[in-house]
Amino acid sequence: MMRNYYRPENLNDGLVALSENSWTMLAGGTDFYPARVGKHIKEKVLDLTGIKELRSIKETKDQIYIGALTTWTDIFKANLPEAFEGLRKASKTIGGVQTQNAGTICGNVCNASPAADSIPNLLALEAKVQLMSVKETRILPLEKFILGNRKIARKDNELVTGLIIPFPSKEARGNFEKLGSRAFLVISIAMVGVVVDFNESREIENLNVAVGSCSAVSKRLYLLEEEAIGQKLQDIEIKPLHLENLEPINDIRGTAAYRIAVISELVLRAIKGV
Amino acid sequence: MNKKDKSSVTFNLNGAPRTVFSSQIRRFSDVLREDLGLKGTKVGCDAGDCGACTILINGEQRYACLTATGQLDGCDVTTVEGLSKNGELTSLQHSFWAEGAAQCGICTPGMLMAAQSLLNQVPHPSEDQVLDALSGVLCRCTGYSKIIKAVINSTQKPTPISYPEVGNAVGSRMVKVDGYEKLTGEEIFAADKAPENSLWLRAIRSPHARARFSLKNPEKAMNKYSGLVKVLTAEDVPGNNGFGIYPHIKDQPVLAQDNVRFRGEAIAALIGDRESVESVTEEDLNLTWQPFEAVRGLESAIAANLDPVQSGFPDNTLSRGFVKKCEVEKGFSESHKIVEGIWTTSAIEHGYIEPEAGFANRIGDNIEIFVCTQTPYMDQSEVAQVLGIDKNQVRIIPSAVGGGFGGKLDISVHPLIAVAAWVLNHPVRCVYTRPESLASTTKRHPVRIRAKAGCSKDGKLTAFEFHGDFNTGAYASWGPTVADRVPIHCTGPYFVPNMLSETRALFTNESPSGAFRGFGTPQAAIAHEALMDTLAEKICMDPLEFRIKNALRKGDRTNTGQLLENSVGQTDCLESLKSRWVKWRKSAEEYNKKSAVIKRGVGSGSVWYGCGNTSMSNPSTIQVGISKKGKVTLYNGAMDIGQGANTVMVQICADALGIPASQFDIVMGDTNLTADAGKTSASRQTFVSGKASQLAGERLRAKIIHLAEVSDKASIHIEGEKLTAKDETGEHLIILSDIIPHENGDVLTGEGTFDPPTTPLDENGQGSPYATYGFGAQIAEVEVDTSLGTTKVLRIAAAHDVGKIINPTQVEGQIHGGIAQGLGLALMEEYIQEVSENLHDYLMPTVGDMPSIEVILIEDSEPLGPYGAKGIGEHALIPTAPAIIGGIKHATGIVINHLPATPDRVFSAIQKAGHKNTNS
């Protein structure tokens, strides 16, 4: 039967549906409906929210698995390691509580907006994306999954089922800085996600830092990350060279020149504030 | 909708199981409202930006507009209708009512549900927890202060709702007479009612700022969509295909013919069932566009290199304003210091949470229109001339209005649904989407102001010159009003011996600019207050002292030569802020000594603003009647748009008549049932209609006194059909049912009319344009992050002379709300066509952006006003932005000349100034 709306109750039914037809995916609806204001919705919609097994956070020794339907509120309430503090902070800056209660972290990833607050944090956490179809399961690093502004590597017959994040070290700390024009309900002018790991003498053993809203896709600052190793937090300095891979644009939220000018301060605050 | 797409969904709704048979992808907000009839859940954006549709799903707050109906299967749903049980308000609803946390009430259901979700988990929340819980709901009226307080207070023992005793209504904190309905979701807003069989109307709008279009064979679309009944075009308009505020300027077409002049202009309207009208595409209509280069911005309008926006105005100038007092050149030549500057501002959206909506119904040769409006009587004339019928054939029935702020002074859906219902002889409804509301309705005028001021050595103003260009967009709307009002007020509330002011309203191919809380004076205030700060600085005088020294006083003559005889509380307002000013400035400067990146500063702003229309008759008539059964009704034509006119008119009339306010029923704004009380604009309702309400009450009282043959001091009691008047000679009984009733069933009536005395302005703009002025001043402390350019307003103290406080809760509410909008103007609000046609790119202050606010009320009685009262609606907004911009300057030394002061602009100004001038 051809239906325009289908809400499978288990993963297998969802994957079978995807193998048979092309669908628009729906989860929290926080991106789906705003794009269809005043329009009669005619497309075929696969509503994922009935697949309860995808709403879970599972920890193993090596990794943390965040199911695709995990909401921002779930992230905020979960007892995650300190390295997830950036992601946790982000979970309170995405829309209002209503959005946080409905919106899913994977929805934010799959929407692949340059201003998606999840992405710099997930890049800093070295997240991988799990994709499933009836035939196979693929795991892609997040950087390989997001191809551009609102472009992702998901094939038509695949479902993003979750995120896989390597279990961080005990010492690792995360942080998130978001710059916007008002207190709540704000799309980022720029944002920074950070995970820092320390050695025994409180020197930086590993730094992951990613910047969002300053290029079509959030970007890691690899040069800065390399140079930071062995430094103390308070000694970190940002040089123009560190930011060279950013390509901000002028938009309603700020000019490109402004973004470039403030991003080093934002990066510094994110790193030093862990 | 194909049948196969529908299926049943069962959930628990407000404690009882419900099953709906619906398409499962439909927004649940839509199913609640249209299928289940629960209209308490409001829709303001359909995009998760405003929060009006907040409901609880399994106890969590959620946007109903972002929830697929299919997702509700097996869920527990609570809407605002599920809060109160058996008519008993919950302590939260009760607290909202008592605190005055609901003004227009359109965001109230969402606010209540968001707060309830918190209270269910945290019985005694902290303020931070309240802010977080309410973060997803926007309010445009209250400035949030009273909402936060109401949520926190709801956890304490409730104070009972009580009405003031006889003779004590004026001055009391009487709760809103229409408060209960706003808290239970029963209030009927414009989108909440329409005949069952109504057809839907959707306008087709231009995606181009300037273009020629051709719409060939729309019948093709009708063949494709069986539910499409009619495609209305310009040819279908039976009367004049033009509307506009001024009787002689009906320049905006109901439906454009061949050419469009702004993005968002309506060119056709689809009428049919909802699915059909929402499905039709431009291709279906064979619609083609030929875009032309558009006149964008004031510079392009002034240069007039392109074809003029409207052919009758070759230089794009719609109108000019002019005021000249004495010799400005001489004044400058005698000045010790002269300062000048150029300021520009952006288009600003009213941002009421209720999008425009309504329905029209033709009944024989008459038409009834149910619509949100600030001005039912003007709407009546407008619709009549569009339909080519007599205005007595048009009845406007106003809905409850979910915010207006000037935006609902212009018509919106009215002529479209009127024409459709008239032509089809069938009820037609329309609800604007948020993008449509943003694109097609008026904005605050963007301006370019060049201004100059001089003062003497001892700090007395000597001369002031002002040139203001106002971008009035594609059509006139209120452009001439702005051009007239601004020159009168452009100096601020200061005595200036020599001044000259000229303004122009210029057409562009942009959104029509209209009326928005202050008619251009908030923009002008940014210039005059910046000049006051700079002059004070030049002569090393404290900026507040400088303002006090130059403030208008009784006996002064204004810019238009009007002698101020009464009610001039400007110095009182400024003086009342002085101790805080000194303390705040000092504490900011101390703070900055220890803080390198975060800088604090304190600025001030002043306002004066004439209450009522400029040099024009603007009468209000209010009626009150007693039925034979003893029902007392106030027929209030003064539209309550959330500001509380219904309550204020009752308070005033109750004391004038001498009965308790609680005994009043109210009828609002219906052109068949109430007299014309003019527009809810220009801060005139409390002053003008309030006076009419007082006179109506006094006249009715006089009739009763006469009929009962008692003394003037008699007390009046009405119980059923018995009216008892009691004086020192004893009780005198009137049996109401013995009196022959009027047509409306009332047996005793009183009517009051008041038209504030004004005089025309001569060729130099000299005369008495307003019967009275409201005065005020605000100081704001801000915190600027100099590394990022972000600004946070920490606290504001606002002192306003309102003549007489009719209702302290409502006056505070007006001030809080005005400050919120002033803060938006100063820091974040900027409407850009095509880019900010939604409420996540058009930013308005959220609950987290508000400072703490202290309100100081001055009562310098106005003899003409009811019990001495005058207006406050617009005054509250005007000084806020200047105070904030002054605060940024005090904190950082930077001068902001283009508003809003967004982070990138503040940052760039700081970079340019090179951190030189901070106050430490």
Chai-1 contact restraints between the chains, C-beta under 6 A:
chainA,res_idxA,chainB,res_idxB,connection_type,confidence,min_distance_angstrom,max_distance_angstrom,comment,restraint_id
A,N4,B,D5,contact,1.0,0.0,6.0,A-B,restraint_1
A,Y5,B,Q24,contact,1.0,0.0,6.0,A-B,restraint_2
A,Y5,B,I25,contact,1.0,0.0,6.0,A-B,restraint_3
A,R7,B,G70,contact,1.0,0.0,6.0,A-B,restraint_4
A,G29,B,L66,contact,1.0,0.0,6.0,A-B,restraint_5
A,T30,B,G48,contact,1.0,0.0,6.0,A-B,restraint_6
A,T30,B,L66,contact,1.0,0.0,6.0,A-B,restraint_7
A,Y33,B,L66,contact,1.0,0.0,6.0,A-B,restraint_8
A,P34,B,A47,contact,1.0,0.0,6.0,A-B,restraint_9
A,V37,B,D46,contact,1.0,0.0,6.0,A-B,restraint_10
A,V37,B,A47,contact,1.0,0.0,6.0,A-B,restraint_11
A,V37,B,T433,contact,1.0,0.0,6.0,A-B,restraint_12
A,G38,B,T433,contact,1.0,0.0,6.0,A-B,restraint_13
A,H40,B,E275,contact,1.0,0.0,6.0,A-B,restraint_14
A,H40,B,E278,contact,1.0,0.0,6.0,A-B,restraint_15
A,H40,B,S279,contact,1.0,0.0,6.0,A-B,restraint_16
A,I41,B,I25,contact,1.0,0.0,6.0,A-B,restraint_17
A,V45,B,I25,contact,1.0,0.0,6.0,A-B,restraint_18
A,D47,B,A68,contact,1.0,0.0,6.0,A-B,restraint_19
A,D47,B,G70,contact,1.0,0.0,6.0,A-B,restraint_20
A,T49,B,Q71,contact,1.0,0.0,6.0,A-B,restraint_21
A,G96,B,S135,contact,1.0,0.0,6.0,A-B,restraint_22
A,G96,B,G136,contact,1.0,0.0,6.0,A-B,restraint_23
A,V97,B,Q61,contact,1.0,0.0,6.0,A-B,restraint_24
A,V97,B,G136,contact,1.0,0.0,6.0,A-B,restraint_25
A,Q98,B,T54,contact,1.0,0.0,6.0,A-B,restraint_26
A,Q98,B,Q61,contact,1.0,0.0,6.0,A-B,restraint_27
A,Q98,B,R62,contact,1.0,0.0,6.0,A-B,restraint_28
A,Q98,B,Y63,contact,1.0,0.0,6.0,A-B,restraint_29
A,Q98,B,G136,contact,1.0,0.0,6.0,A-B,restraint_30
A,T99,B,G48,contact,1.0,0.0,6.0,A-B,restraint_31
A,N101,B,E60,contact,1.0,0.0,6.0,A-B,restraint_32
A,N101,B,R62,contact,1.0,0.0,6.0,A-B,restraint_33
A,A102,B,R62,contact,1.0,0.0,6.0,A-B,restraint_34
A,S181,B,M828,contact,1.0,0.0,6.0,A-B,restraint_35
A,S181,B,L843,contact,1.0,0.0,6.0,A-B,restraint_36
A,S181,B,T902,contact,1.0,0.0,6.0,A-B,restraint_37
A,R182,B,M828,contact,1.0,0.0,6.0,A-B,restraint_38
A,R182,B,L843,contact,1.0,0.0,6.0,A-B,restraint_39
A,R182,B,T846,contact,1.0,0.0,6.0,A-B,restraint_40
A,R182,B,D849,contact,1.0,0.0,6.0,A-B,restraint_41
A,A183,B,T846,contact,1.0,0.0,6.0,A-B,restraint_42
A,A183,B,G848,contact,1.0,0.0,6.0,A-B,restraint_43
A,A183,B,D849,contact,1.0,0.0,6.0,A-B,restraint_44
A,F184,B,S135,contact,1.0,0.0,6.0,A-B,restraint_45
A,F184,B,T846,contact,1.0,0.0,6.0,A-B,restraint_46
A,F184,B,G848,contact,1.0,0.0,6.0,A-B,restraint_47
A,L185,B,T846,contact,1.0,0.0,6.0,A-B,restraint_48
A,I252,B,V835,contact,1.0,0.0,6.0,A-B,restraint_49
A,I252,B,D841,contact,1.0,0.0,6.0,A-B,restraint_50
A,G254,B,D904,contact,1.0,0.0,6.0,A-B,restraint_51
A,T255,B,D904,contact,1.0,0.0,6.0,A-B,restraint_52
A,Y258,B,D904,contact,1.0,0.0,6.0,A-B,restraint_53
A,Y258,B,F907,contact,1.0,0.0,6.0,A-B,restraint_54
A,V262,B,L788,contact,1.0,0.0,6.0,A-B,restraint_55
A,E265,B,S787,contact,1.0,0.0,6.0,A-B,restraint_56
